[in-house]
Amino acid sequence: VKDETIEELEGYANGSVVSFREKDFTLLPNDDLHRYGSLDACLTLRLFNRQTGELRRRGMVNAYKWLVKDLVWREVRGLGRMEYTGMKVHTPTVRSTVTKCDSIIERETQVLTESIGTGINFTSNKELTDVIYRMFPDLYSNLEFTDKGDLEITEAAKKKFGKQYPWLYNLFDLKHAMKVRGTYMIPFLQYASAGRVHF
């Protein structure tokens, strides 16, 4: 969120604008909708068939009926209600959390700059990966990566290599604060309308 301040986002979240980003399923390309929708349906059906097959195998006919008629139906209705009514977002708390994350990011970036060097954008995963590859090859070869090829600083890596590379603790806290801020808090403000988020 580079062009909007937290105050502006909070205003959107509490106002009647449906979505600041104007991003919802109606704007997804049909190909994506078909892929995601069919995948969701497939996984749900496979899980359901697996469960019901196991119940039948055990001769639990009543449990099978309960699963279909009671549990699944109740959950579907509950999800429908949640989608319709939404979930209340307490924007001052979200804003406070964003502010705390900003403080952590600023503090840990300062420590990392003093420990590793200047001119490094520690919030850029690509740049950070390149820096660790060049400056700490032994560490680089022992770290994990996501399916997308992004470097992961896990709790296990921090504990295992933290004594040798103390700045890993700061990097872990930095990335955690970035995750909380960017993945959870900011989207709450971006997608809320009249103080509620609809899933």
C-alpha positions as CSV (number, residue, x, y, z in Angstrom):
1,V,0.0,0.0,0.0
2,K,2.2,2.8,-1.3
3,D,-0.3,5.4,-2.5
4,E,-2.7,5.3,0.5
5,T,-2.1,6.2,4.1
6,I,-3.4,4.1,7.0
7,E,-5.8,6.9,7.8
8,E,-7.3,6.8,4.3
9,L,-7.5,3.0,4.4
10,E,-9.3,3.2,7.8
11,G,-11.7,5.7,6.3
12,Y,-12.5,3.3,3.4
13,A,-13.0,0.4,5.9
14,N,-15.5,2.4,7.9
15,G,-17.2,3.9,4.9
16,S,-19.7,2.5,2.4
17,V,-17.2,1.8,-0.3
18,V,-17.5,-1.9,-1.1
19,S,-13.8,-2.4,-1.6
20,F,-11.0,0.0,-1.8
21,R,-9.1,-2.2,-4.3
22,E,-12.3,-3.1,-6.1
23,K,-11.1,-6.7,-6.2
24,D,-13.6,-9.5,-5.8
25,F,-14.6,-12.7,-7.6
26,T,-16.7,-10.7,-10.2
27,L,-13.5,-9.2,-11.5
28,L,-11.5,-12.4,-11.8
29,P,-10.9,-13.8,-15.3
30,N,-13.2,-16.7,-16.2
31,D,-10.3,-19.0,-16.6
32,D,-9.2,-18.4,-13.0
33,L,-12.7,-18.7,-11.7
34,H,-13.1,-22.1,-13.5
35,R,-9.8,-23.3,-12.2
36,Y,-10.3,-22.2,-8.5
37,G,-13.9,-23.1,-8.4
38,S,-13.4,-26.6,-9.8
39,L,-10.4,-27.2,-7.6
40,D,-12.4,-26.2,-4.5
41,A,-15.3,-28.5,-5.6
42,C,-12.9,-31.4,-6.3
43,L,-11.1,-31.2,-3.0
44,T,-14.4,-30.9,-1.1
45,L,-15.9,-33.9,-3.0
46,R,-12.8,-36.0,-2.5
47,L,-12.8,-35.3,1.3
48,F,-16.5,-36.0,1.5
49,N,-16.2,-39.3,-0.4
50,R,-13.3,-40.4,1.7
51,Q,-15.1,-39.7,5.0
52,T,-18.4,-41.3,3.9
53,G,-16.6,-44.3,2.5
54,E,-14.8,-44.8,5.8
55,L,-18.1,-44.5,7.7
56,R,-19.8,-47.0,5.4
57,R,-16.9,-49.4,5.8
58,R,-17.3,-49.3,9.5
59,G,-21.1,-49.8,9.2
60,M,-21.8,-46.4,10.7
61,V,-24.9,-45.7,8.7
62,N,-26.3,-43.2,11.2
63,A,-23.1,-41.4,11.3
64,Y,-23.2,-41.1,7.5
65,K,-26.7,-39.6,7.6
66,W,-25.6,-37.2,10.3
67,L,-22.6,-36.2,8.3
68,V,-24.6,-35.4,5.2
69,K,-27.9,-34.0,6.7
70,D,-26.7,-32.3,9.9
71,L,-23.0,-31.4,9.9
72,V,-22.5,-30.5,6.2
73,W,-25.8,-28.6,6.0
74,R,-25.2,-26.8,9.3
75,E,-21.7,-25.7,8.1
76,V,-22.9,-24.6,4.7
77,R,-25.6,-22.5,6.3
78,G,-23.1,-21.0,8.8
79,L,-20.7,-20.1,6.1
80,G,-23.5,-18.6,4.1
81,R,-24.6,-16.4,7.0
82,M,-21.0,-15.3,7.6
83,E,-20.6,-14.4,3.9
84,Y,-23.9,-12.4,4.1
85,T,-23.4,-10.6,7.4
86,G,-19.6,-10.3,7.3
87,M,-17.3,-10.0,10.3
88,K,-16.9,-6.8,12.2
89,V,-13.5,-5.2,11.9
90,H,-12.3,-3.0,14.8
91,T,-10.3,-0.6,12.7
92,P,-8.6,1.2,15.6
93,T,-7.1,-2.1,16.7
94,V,-6.1,-3.0,13.2
95,R,-4.5,0.4,12.8
96,S,-2.7,0.1,16.2
97,T,-1.3,-3.3,15.0
98,V,-0.1,-1.8,11.8
99,T,1.7,0.9,13.7
100,K,3.4,-1.7,16.0
101,C,4.4,-3.7,12.9
102,D,5.9,-0.5,11.4
103,S,7.9,0.1,14.5
104,I,9.2,-3.4,14.6
105,I,10.2,-3.2,10.9
106,E,12.0,0.1,11.4
107,R,13.8,-1.2,14.5
108,E,14.9,-4.5,13.0
109,T,15.9,-2.9,9.7
110,Q,18.3,-0.6,11.7
111,V,19.8,-3.6,13.5
112,L,20.2,-5.6,10.3
113,T,21.8,-2.6,8.6
114,E,24.4,-2.3,11.4
115,S,25.0,-6.1,11.4
116,I,25.1,-6.8,7.6
117,G,25.6,-3.6,5.8
118,T,24.0,-0.5,4.3
119,G,22.3,-0.1,1.0
120,I,20.3,-3.4,1.4
121,N,16.5,-3.4,1.2
122,F,15.7,-6.0,3.9
123,T,12.0,-5.9,3.1
124,S,12.7,-7.2,-0.5
125,N,12.8,-11.0,-0.4
126,K,14.7,-11.1,-3.8
127,E,17.4,-8.7,-2.7
128,L,17.7,-10.4,0.7
129,T,18.1,-13.8,-1.0
130,D,20.8,-12.4,-3.2
131,V,22.6,-10.9,-0.2
132,I,22.6,-14.1,1.8
133,Y,23.7,-16.1,-1.2
134,R,26.7,-13.8,-1.7
135,M,27.7,-13.0,1.8
136,F,26.7,-16.2,3.7
137,P,26.9,-19.1,1.3
138,D,27.1,-21.7,4.0
139,L,23.9,-20.4,5.6
140,Y,22.2,-20.0,2.3
141,S,22.6,-23.7,1.4
142,N,20.9,-24.7,4.7
143,L,17.9,-22.5,4.5
144,E,14.4,-23.5,3.2
145,F,12.6,-22.0,0.2
146,T,8.9,-21.7,-0.6
147,D,7.3,-23.3,-3.7
148,K,7.7,-19.9,-5.4
149,G,11.4,-19.9,-4.7
150,D,11.3,-17.3,-1.9
151,L,13.6,-17.6,1.0
152,E,12.0,-18.7,4.3
153,I,13.4,-17.8,7.7
154,T,11.7,-20.3,9.9
155,E,11.7,-20.7,13.7
156,A,13.8,-23.9,13.3
157,A,16.4,-22.1,11.2
158,K,16.6,-19.2,13.7
159,K,17.2,-21.7,16.5
160,K,19.6,-23.8,14.6
161,F,21.8,-21.0,13.1
162,G,21.1,-18.1,15.5
163,K,24.2,-18.5,17.5
164,Q,26.4,-18.4,14.5
165,Y,24.3,-15.7,12.8
166,P,22.6,-13.6,15.6
167,W,21.0,-11.3,13.1
168,L,18.7,-14.1,12.1
169,Y,16.6,-13.3,15.2
170,N,16.1,-9.7,13.9
171,L,15.4,-11.0,10.4
172,F,12.8,-13.4,11.7
173,D,11.0,-10.6,13.7
174,L,11.2,-8.3,10.6
175,K,9.6,-10.9,8.3
176,H,7.0,-11.8,10.9
177,A,6.0,-8.2,11.3
178,M,5.9,-7.7,7.5
179,K,3.6,-10.8,7.2
180,V,1.2,-9.7,9.9
181,R,1.0,-6.2,8.4
182,G,0.8,-7.1,4.7
183,T,-1.1,-10.3,4.7
184,Y,-3.6,-9.8,7.5
185,M,-3.9,-6.2,8.8
186,I,-3.8,-4.1,5.6
187,P,-6.3,-6.4,3.7
188,F,-8.7,-6.1,6.6
189,L,-8.8,-2.3,5.9
190,Q,-8.7,-2.7,2.1
191,Y,-11.6,-5.1,1.9
192,A,-13.8,-3.9,4.7
193,S,-17.0,-1.9,4.0
194,A,-19.0,-0.1,6.7
195,G,-16.7,-1.7,9.3
196,R,-17.3,-5.3,8.2
197,V,-15.4,-7.8,6.0
198,H,-17.3,-10.2,3.9
199,F,-15.5,-13.5,3.0
